[in-house]
Amino acid sequence: MLDVVDMVTAYDVVVAGGGPAGAATALRLAGSGFSVALLERSRFDRPRVGETLAPSIQPLLQGLGVWERFVALGPLPSWGTRSIWSSTAPAAHSHLETGYGSGWHVDRRLFDRMLCDAAAAAGTSVSLGTSLIDCRYDGRWQLTCSNGHRLTARVLIDATGRSATIGRSLGARRIAFDRLVGITAQWSGVDVSAEQYLLIESVPDGWWYTAPLPGHVMVGMLMTDADICRHHNLAASAPWRNHLESTTATALRVDSATCLPTTPRVYSAASHRLVRPGDIRPWLAVGDAALAVDPISGSGVPRALRTAEAAATTAARLLTHPADAIPLTTYESTRNTECTTYLSTRADYYAIALPHPTPFWTRRQLTAAS
Ligand SMILES: Cc1cc2nc3c(=O)[nH]c(=O)nc-3n(C[C@H](O)[C@H](O)[C@H](O)COP(=O)(O)OP(=O)(O)OC[C@H]3O[C@@H](n4cnc5c(N)ncnc54)[C@H](O)[C@@H]3O)c2cc1C
């Protein structure tokens, strides 16, 4: 299905973004016989966040046919979650009750790279270190990559994550629901053998998340709002470490670290929904680009893989029945329903907590009430 015309390479589908959502969408479409190109801006050589995978990831990886590749990465089993949320005593939730036995703590560079490798093995043309920088539609997508290559596609997939760069450049509107950020650093040389669980601890400015990673590493992350981060300069090493010292259980987890944490990095963790009223051009947003959720839900990566399945089915239908706009409408309305359900679940999470009369918690109380 692939032809080369005047140095422009033609594909059925071009996917921009090689995170879990983009790689899984490409893998499914290539596996169904379509010609697919996957463009990924990075080379998976920098740390990536989202390291704790819920037990529900197992059937999704099995459905993609990548379970053996996943196990070969040597992920750490995650036995459950402990949360210091609305009282000082940790509440424990075991993954043994889920039917899958455990969740997983992974190095996201390796995990995301593994999914891209699987997409390539299924026949996807994968370009790392390559961004999609321009797209126009004239009955076919005319696409320009950062390396100067030009591609055409019948269907375009925006899998660029929270930035939703492609969809927004096409005129879709991002509705933001909060200003959450994650300020994260890692410690190496930590004995994590007795620490294979996710710990969440609420503090006046937000909440801390700590989780072990393969290779005797612990990752720590302060989740707060962007304005609070700026006001207290929490992205700088010393204030971030002082803040950690104010916790009860979180700081104890990294007591055995043989070195200081890495310099903190700030990631947007804001929830948003990308809406595209009335646009029937053949493009779809998938994963965080379509709907980005609060990491408190622990559902980011499983959700990305689930929407990839829906996006692949919709894209396949657009390719085989180009005059039929119903699949696009159905896809968007399912994402809207997903968004409504998510907002109600998020309100429930924060309603359990509310332990501090501070802006971070008061904002969430107001959101839950509205
Ligand atoms: C602080 C934080 C903590 C989190 N913790 C968890 C967790 O513990 N568990 C969990 O399940 N989820 C967690 N998440 C959410 C999870 O990381 C995301 O839901 C998941 O990565 C979404 O996958 P995605 O493929 O949609 O987007 P991403 O993983 O963001 O991938 C998007 C990709 O697109 C690429 N890209 C961007 N623009 C372009 C372009 N123009 N051209 C080509 N490529 C481009 C980027 O380089 C990136 O690789 C967390 C998120 C944050 C912010």
The ligand as an SDF file (V2000), in Angstrom:
LIG
                    3D

 53 58  0  0  0  0  0  0  0  0999 V2000
    3.6880   13.7260   36.4490 C   0  0  0  0  0  0  0  0  0  0  0  0
    2.9470   12.5930   35.8210 C   0  0  0  0  0  0  0  0  0  0  0  0
    2.8870   11.3390   36.4430 C   0  0  0  0  0  0  0  0  0  0  0  0
    2.1960   10.2910   35.8520 C   0  0  0  0  0  0  0  0  0  0  0  0
    2.1340    9.0630   36.4760 N   0  0  0  0  0  0  0  0  0  0  0  0
    1.4690    8.0380   35.8790 C   0  0  0  0  0  0  0  0  0  0  0  0
    1.4690    6.7330   36.4620 C   0  0  0  0  0  0  0  0  0  0  0  0
    2.0880    6.5010   37.5060 O   0  0  0  0  0  0  0  0  0  0  0  0
    0.7880    5.7430   35.8060 N   0  0  0  0  0  0  0  0  0  0  0  0
    0.1160    5.9620   34.6350 C   0  0  0  0  0  0  0  0  0  0  0  0
   -0.4920    5.0330   34.0850 O   0  0  0  0  0  0  0  0  0  0  0  0
    0.1300    7.1870   34.0440 N   0  0  0  0  0  0  0  0  0  0  0  0
    0.7950    8.2070   34.6410 C   0  0  0  0  0  0  0  0  0  0  0  0
    0.8440    9.4330   34.0200 N   0  0  0  0  0  0  0  0  0  0  0  0
    0.1310    9.6080   32.7380 C   0  0  0  0  0  0  0  0  0  0  0  0
    0.8540    8.9100   31.5950 C   0  0  0  0  0  0  0  0  0  0  0  0
    2.2230    9.2440   31.5930 O   0  0  0  0  0  0  0  0  0  0  0  0
    0.2030    9.3430   30.2860 C   0  0  0  0  0  0  0  0  0  0  0  0
   -1.1930    9.1870   30.4080 O   0  0  0  0  0  0  0  0  0  0  0  0
    0.6830    8.5120   29.0950 C   0  0  0  0  0  0  0  0  0  0  0  0
    2.0720    8.6600   28.9200 O   0  0  0  0  0  0  0  0  0  0  0  0
   -0.0780    8.9800   27.8530 C   0  0  0  0  0  0  0  0  0  0  0  0
    0.4740    8.3920   26.7200 O   0  0  0  0  0  0  0  0  0  0  0  0
    0.4010    9.1680   25.3190 P   0  0  0  0  0  0  0  0  0  0  0  0
    1.0440    8.2720   24.3350 O   0  0  0  0  0  0  0  0  0  0  0  0
   -0.9510    9.6730   25.0760 O   0  0  0  0  0  0  0  0  0  0  0  0
    1.3020   10.4920   25.5330 O   0  0  0  0  0  0  0  0  0  0  0  0
    2.8410   10.6370   25.8660 P   0  0  0  0  0  0  0  0  0  0  0  0
    3.3240    9.5070   26.6690 O   0  0  0  0  0  0  0  0  0  0  0  0
    3.0010   12.0140   26.4190 O   0  0  0  0  0  0  0  0  0  0  0  0
    3.5490   10.5610   24.4430 O   0  0  0  0  0  0  0  0  0  0  0  0
    3.4550   11.6110   23.5140 C   0  0  0  0  0  0  0  0  0  0  0  0
    4.6720   11.5240   22.5930 C   0  0  0  0  0  0  0  0  0  0  0  0
    4.5390   12.4360   21.5160 O   0  0  0  0  0  0  0  0  0  0  0  0
    5.8180   12.9480   21.1860 C   0  0  0  0  0  0  0  0  0  0  0  0
    5.5890   14.1870   20.4380 N   0  0  0  0  0  0  0  0  0  0  0  0
    5.0990   15.3730   20.8930 C   0  0  0  0  0  0  0  0  0  0  0  0
    4.9520   16.2480   19.8740 N   0  0  0  0  0  0  0  0  0  0  0  0
    5.3540   15.5990   18.7480 C   0  0  0  0  0  0  0  0  0  0  0  0
    5.4120   15.9640   17.3550 C   0  0  0  0  0  0  0  0  0  0  0  0
    5.0160   17.1620   16.9160 N   0  0  0  0  0  0  0  0  0  0  0  0
    5.8770   15.0410   16.4710 N   0  0  0  0  0  0  0  0  0  0  0  0
    6.2760   13.8220   16.8890 C   0  0  0  0  0  0  0  0  0  0  0  0
    6.2370   13.4070   18.2030 N   0  0  0  0  0  0  0  0  0  0  0  0
    5.7690   14.2950   19.1000 C   0  0  0  0  0  0  0  0  0  0  0  0
    6.4910   13.1160   22.5500 C   0  0  0  0  0  0  0  0  0  0  0  0
    7.8940   13.1160   22.4230 O   0  0  0  0  0  0  0  0  0  0  0  0
    5.9790   11.8780   23.3000 C   0  0  0  0  0  0  0  0  0  0  0  0
    6.8460   10.7790   23.1920 O   0  0  0  0  0  0  0  0  0  0  0  0
    1.5450   10.4920   34.6020 C   0  0  0  0  0  0  0  0  0  0  0  0
    1.6330   11.7340   33.9630 C   0  0  0  0  0  0  0  0  0  0  0  0
    2.3300   12.7700   34.5650 C   0  0  0  0  0  0  0  0  0  0  0  0
    2.4150   14.0990   33.8550 C   0  0  0  0  0  0  0  0  0  0  0  0
  1  2  1  0
  2  3  1  0
  2 52  2  0
  3  4  2  0
  4  5  1  0
  4 50  1  0
  5  6  2  0
  6  7  1  0
  6 13  1  0
  7  8  2  0
  7  9  1  0
  9 10  1  0
 10 11  2  0
 10 12  1  0
 12 13  2  0
 13 14  1  0
 14 15  1  0
 14 50  1  0
 15 16  1  0
 16 17  1  0
 16 18  1  0
 18 19  1  0
 18 20  1  0
 20 21  1  0
 20 22  1  0
 22 23  1  0
 23 24  1  0
 24 25  2  0
 24 26  1  0
 24 27  1  0
 27 28  1  0
 28 29  2  0
 28 30  1  0
 28 31  1  0
 31 32  1  0
 32 33  1  0
 33 34  1  0
 33 48  1  0
 34 35  1  0
 35 36  1  0
 35 46  1  0
 36 37  1  0
 36 45  1  0
 37 38  2  0
 38 39  1  0
 39 40  1  0
 39 45  2  0
 40 41  1  0
 40 42  2  0
 42 43  1  0
 43 44  2  0
 44 45  1  0
 46 47  1  0
 46 48  1  0
 48 49  1  0
 50 51  2  0
 51 52  1  0
 52 53  1  0
M  END
$$$$
